[in-house]
Amino acid sequence: GDAMRRIIFALSFAIGSLVLPGGAVAEDIDGVEEHPMIERYPGQEIRWQKIENYMPYEIAVGPVTGYRRIDDWIETEGRGTRTYYALEGEERTFSEIYLNYLDALKAQDFEILAEGVAPDRRGYRIGGTSWIGVAYAANPITEQGAEVNSLFAGTATGGGSGSIIARKERAAGTAYLVFTVEQHASDYIGALIDIVEV
């Protein structure tokens, strides 16, 4: 129950870091808790998180069709968990992380509603900069100074980006997951995972 959760939370808070394979340690910011539906990519650290018991969320499931316009949306609402991860100091590519999450979601019986990769970040397809701009404008992150804003700012390096939209039917109800990853620099990859439990 709640008491047990609080104890586990207090313990994880006291430990404060997660030991990963290879002896690496992820230094999450204080007071965050990884969503049980997600297993992070080794080395990712939680840099920002917001959890709301009630969150309306509009999920873009189609490409950009015109100026700041996407035609296909799923309107949903429920308990929302938004978590931003940084993978820093390692020479990894956004596509490695993208494929890792795509495989993991499929293995966990998520239905992939839409997915897309934009290696040069351009284009109106799902996962491209234009798409990210429109899709997340519908679900803005209002906290100023959050590192997550780098995701929406685009980058000078021209690294790629990608997004996955997935749904899972569970006994507890439907859950939607929106994942976006971007190569911010050769040694910095940002990823935002939004989960809405209807």
The 8 nearest C-alpha neighbors of each residue, nearest first, counted from 0:
[[1, 3, 2, 4, 5, 6, 7, 8],
 [2, 0, 4, 3, 5, 6, 7, 8],
 [1, 3, 5, 4, 0, 6, 7, 8],
 [2, 4, 6, 5, 1, 0, 7, 8],
 [5, 3, 1, 7, 2, 6, 8, 0],
 [4, 6, 8, 2, 3, 7, 9, 1],
 [5, 7, 9, 3, 8, 4, 10, 2],
 [8, 6, 10, 4, 9, 5, 11, 3],
 [7, 9, 5, 11, 6, 10, 12, 4],
 [10, 8, 12, 6, 7, 11, 5, 13],
 [11, 9, 13, 7, 12, 8, 6, 14],
 [10, 12, 14, 8, 13, 9, 15, 7],
 [11, 13, 15, 9, 10, 14, 8, 30],
 [14, 12, 10, 15, 11, 9, 8, 16],
 [13, 15, 11, 12, 16, 10, 17, 9],
 [16, 14, 12, 13, 11, 17, 29, 27],
 [17, 15, 26, 14, 25, 27, 24, 18],
 [16, 18, 25, 24, 19, 15, 26, 14],
 [19, 17, 24, 23, 22, 16, 25, 20],
 [18, 20, 23, 22, 24, 17, 21, 41],
 [21, 19, 22, 23, 18, 41, 24, 42],
 [20, 22, 23, 19, 18, 24, 41, 42],
 [21, 23, 20, 19, 18, 24, 25, 17],
 [24, 22, 19, 21, 18, 20, 25, 42],
 [23, 25, 18, 17, 19, 26, 16, 22],
 [24, 26, 44, 17, 16, 42, 27, 43],
 [27, 25, 16, 44, 24, 28, 17, 15],
 [28, 26, 45, 44, 25, 46, 16, 29],
 [27, 29, 46, 45, 26, 31, 30, 47],
 [30, 28, 31, 27, 12, 15, 26, 32],
 [29, 31, 12, 28, 32, 8, 27, 15],
 [32, 30, 29, 48, 28, 33, 27, 45],
 [31, 33, 34, 30, 8, 48, 11, 35],
 [32, 34, 35, 31, 37, 82, 38, 45],
 [33, 35, 36, 37, 32, 80, 38, 194],
 [36, 34, 37, 33, 38, 32, 39, 194],
 [37, 35, 34, 38, 33, 107, 194, 104],
 [38, 36, 35, 34, 39, 33, 104, 103],
 [37, 39, 40, 36, 35, 33, 34, 103],
 [38, 40, 37, 41, 43, 42, 100, 33],
 [39, 41, 43, 42, 38, 96, 99, 100],
 [42, 40, 43, 39, 19, 20, 25, 23],
 [41, 43, 25, 86, 40, 44, 23, 24],
 [42, 44, 86, 85, 41, 84, 40, 39],
 [45, 43, 27, 84, 25, 85, 26, 46],
 [44, 46, 84, 27, 83, 47, 28, 85],
 [45, 47, 28, 84, 83, 44, 27, 85],
 [48, 46, 83, 45, 82, 145, 147, 49],
 [49, 47, 82, 81, 83, 31, 50, 46],
 [48, 50, 81, 80, 82, 51, 47, 79],
 [51, 49, 80, 79, 81, 48, 52, 78],
 [50, 52, 79, 53, 78, 54, 80, 49],
 [53, 51, 78, 79, 54, 50, 77, 80],
 [54, 52, 78, 77, 51, 79, 55, 76],
 [53, 55, 77, 76, 79, 78, 51, 56],
 [56, 54, 76, 75, 77, 53, 57, 74],
 [57, 55, 75, 76, 54, 138, 74, 58],
 [58, 56, 74, 73, 75, 137, 72, 59],
 [57, 59, 73, 72, 60, 74, 56, 134],
 [58, 60, 72, 134, 61, 71, 57, 73],
 [59, 61, 71, 72, 113, 58, 112, 164],
 [62, 60, 71, 59, 69, 70, 125, 63],
 [63, 61, 124, 125, 123, 69, 64, 130],
 [62, 64, 69, 123, 68, 130, 65, 124],
 [65, 63, 69, 68, 62, 70, 66, 123],
 [66, 64, 68, 63, 67, 69, 123, 70],
 [65, 67, 68, 64, 63, 69, 129, 133],
 [68, 66, 133, 65, 69, 63, 129, 132],
 [67, 69, 65, 66, 63, 64, 70, 133],
 [68, 70, 63, 64, 71, 62, 61, 59],
 [71, 69, 68, 72, 61, 64, 63, 62],
 [70, 72, 61, 60, 69, 59, 73, 62],
 [73, 71, 59, 58, 60, 74, 57, 70],
 [74, 72, 58, 57, 75, 59, 71, 60],
 [75, 73, 57, 56, 58, 72, 76, 55],
 [74, 76, 56, 55, 57, 73, 197, 77],
 [77, 75, 55, 54, 56, 197, 195, 53],
 [76, 78, 197, 53, 196, 54, 195, 79],
 [77, 79, 52, 53, 196, 195, 51, 54],
 [78, 80, 195, 51, 54, 50, 194, 77],
 [79, 81, 50, 194, 193, 49, 82, 195],
 [80, 82, 193, 49, 48, 192, 50, 194],
 [83, 81, 48, 192, 191, 47, 193, 80],
 [82, 84, 191, 47, 190, 45, 46, 147],
 [85, 83, 45, 190, 44, 43, 46, 189],
 [86, 84, 189, 44, 43, 188, 87, 190],
 [87, 85, 43, 188, 187, 42, 44, 189],
 [86, 88, 187, 186, 89, 85, 188, 43],
 [87, 89, 186, 187, 90, 86, 185, 91],
 [90, 88, 186, 87, 91, 86, 187, 185],
 [89, 91, 186, 185, 88, 92, 187, 87],
 [90, 92, 89, 93, 186, 95, 185, 188],
 [91, 93, 94, 95, 182, 90, 96, 188],
 [92, 94, 96, 182, 95, 181, 97, 188],
 [93, 95, 97, 92, 96, 98, 161, 160],
 [96, 94, 98, 92, 97, 93, 99, 91],
 [95, 97, 99, 93, 94, 98, 100, 40],
 [96, 98, 94, 100, 99, 95, 93, 101],
 [99, 97, 101, 95, 100, 96, 94, 102],
 [98, 100, 96, 102, 97, 101, 95, 103],
 [101, 99, 103, 97, 102, 98, 104, 96],
 [100, 102, 98, 104, 103, 99, 97, 105],
 [103, 101, 105, 99, 100, 104, 98, 106],
 [102, 104, 100, 106, 105, 101, 99, 107],
 [105, 103, 107, 101, 109, 106, 102, 100],
 [104, 106, 108, 102, 109, 107, 103, 101],
 [105, 107, 103, 104, 108, 102, 109, 101],
 [108, 106, 104, 105, 109, 103, 102, 167],
 [109, 107, 105, 106, 110, 104, 167, 103],
 [108, 110, 167, 104, 105, 166, 107, 165],
 [109, 111, 166, 165, 112, 167, 108, 105],
 [112, 110, 165, 113, 164, 109, 166, 114],
 [113, 111, 165, 164, 110, 60, 166, 114],
 [112, 114, 164, 111, 60, 163, 165, 115],
 [115, 113, 163, 162, 164, 125, 112, 116],
 [114, 116, 125, 126, 161, 162, 124, 163],
 [115, 117, 161, 126, 160, 118, 162, 127],
 [116, 118, 120, 127, 160, 119, 159, 161],
 [117, 119, 159, 120, 116, 160, 158, 121],
 [118, 120, 159, 121, 117, 157, 158, 160],
 [121, 119, 117, 159, 127, 128, 118, 160],
 [122, 120, 119, 127, 128, 117, 123, 129],
 [121, 123, 127, 124, 129, 120, 128, 117],
 [122, 124, 63, 129, 130, 62, 127, 125],
 [123, 125, 62, 122, 127, 126, 63, 130],
 [126, 124, 115, 62, 127, 130, 114, 162],
 [125, 127, 161, 162, 115, 116, 160, 117],
 [128, 126, 120, 117, 130, 121, 122, 129],
 [127, 129, 131, 120, 130, 121, 132, 126],
 [130, 128, 132, 131, 123, 127, 133, 122],
 [129, 131, 127, 133, 132, 128, 123, 125],
 [132, 130, 128, 134, 129, 133, 135, 127],
 [131, 133, 129, 130, 135, 134, 136, 128],
 [132, 134, 136, 130, 131, 135, 67, 129],
 [135, 133, 131, 59, 136, 132, 137, 130],
 [134, 136, 138, 137, 133, 139, 132, 131],
 [135, 137, 139, 133, 138, 134, 132, 131],
 [136, 138, 135, 134, 139, 57, 133, 56],
 [139, 137, 135, 136, 56, 57, 140, 134],
 [140, 138, 136, 135, 141, 137, 134, 142],
 [139, 141, 142, 138, 148, 135, 143, 147],
 [140, 142, 139, 143, 145, 138, 144, 148],
 [143, 141, 140, 145, 144, 148, 139, 147],
 [144, 142, 145, 141, 148, 140, 146, 147],
 [143, 145, 146, 142, 148, 147, 141, 149],
 [144, 146, 147, 143, 148, 142, 47, 46],
 [147, 145, 148, 149, 144, 46, 47, 150],
 [146, 148, 145, 149, 150, 83, 47, 191],
 [149, 147, 150, 146, 151, 145, 152, 144],
 [150, 148, 152, 147, 151, 146, 153, 183],
 [151, 149, 148, 147, 152, 153, 189, 181],
 [152, 150, 148, 149, 153, 132, 131, 147],
 [153, 151, 149, 150, 148, 154, 132, 128],
 [154, 152, 151, 150, 149, 128, 155, 183],
 [155, 153, 156, 183, 157, 152, 158, 184],
 [154, 156, 157, 153, 158, 183, 184, 152],
 [155, 157, 158, 154, 184, 183, 185, 182],
 [158, 156, 155, 119, 154, 159, 120, 182],
 [157, 159, 182, 156, 119, 183, 120, 118],
 [158, 160, 118, 120, 119, 182, 117, 181],
 [161, 159, 181, 117, 180, 120, 126, 116],
 [160, 162, 126, 116, 180, 115, 179, 117],
 [163, 161, 179, 126, 178, 114, 115, 125],
 [162, 164, 114, 178, 177, 113, 165, 179],
 [165, 163, 177, 113, 112, 176, 111, 114],
 [166, 164, 111, 176, 112, 110, 175, 109],
 [167, 165, 175, 110, 109, 174, 176, 111],
 [166, 168, 109, 174, 173, 110, 169, 175],
 [169, 167, 173, 172, 174, 166, 170, 109],
 [168, 170, 172, 171, 173, 167, 174, 166],
 [169, 171, 172, 168, 173, 167, 174, 196],
 [172, 170, 169, 173, 168, 196, 174, 197],
 [173, 171, 169, 170, 168, 197, 174, 196],
 [172, 174, 168, 197, 167, 169, 196, 175],
 [173, 175, 196, 167, 195, 166, 197, 168],
 [176, 174, 166, 195, 194, 165, 167, 196],
 [175, 177, 194, 165, 193, 164, 166, 178],
 [178, 176, 164, 193, 192, 163, 194, 165],
 [177, 179, 192, 163, 162, 191, 164, 176],
 [180, 178, 162, 191, 190, 161, 163, 192],
 [179, 181, 190, 161, 160, 189, 93, 162],
 [182, 180, 160, 189, 188, 183, 159, 93],
 [181, 183, 188, 158, 93, 159, 184, 160],
 [182, 184, 188, 187, 181, 154, 158, 189],
 [185, 183, 187, 186, 182, 156, 188, 158],
 [184, 186, 187, 90, 182, 183, 91, 92],
 [187, 185, 88, 90, 89, 184, 87, 91],
 [188, 186, 87, 184, 183, 86, 185, 182],
 [189, 187, 182, 86, 183, 181, 85, 93],
 [188, 190, 85, 181, 180, 84, 86, 150],
 [191, 189, 180, 84, 179, 83, 181, 85],
 [192, 190, 83, 179, 82, 178, 84, 193],
 [191, 193, 178, 82, 177, 81, 83, 194],
 [192, 194, 81, 177, 176, 80, 82, 178],
 [195, 193, 176, 80, 175, 79, 81, 177],
 [194, 196, 79, 175, 78, 174, 77, 197],
 [197, 195, 174, 78, 77, 173, 194, 175],
 [196, 77, 173, 76, 174, 195, 172, 78]]
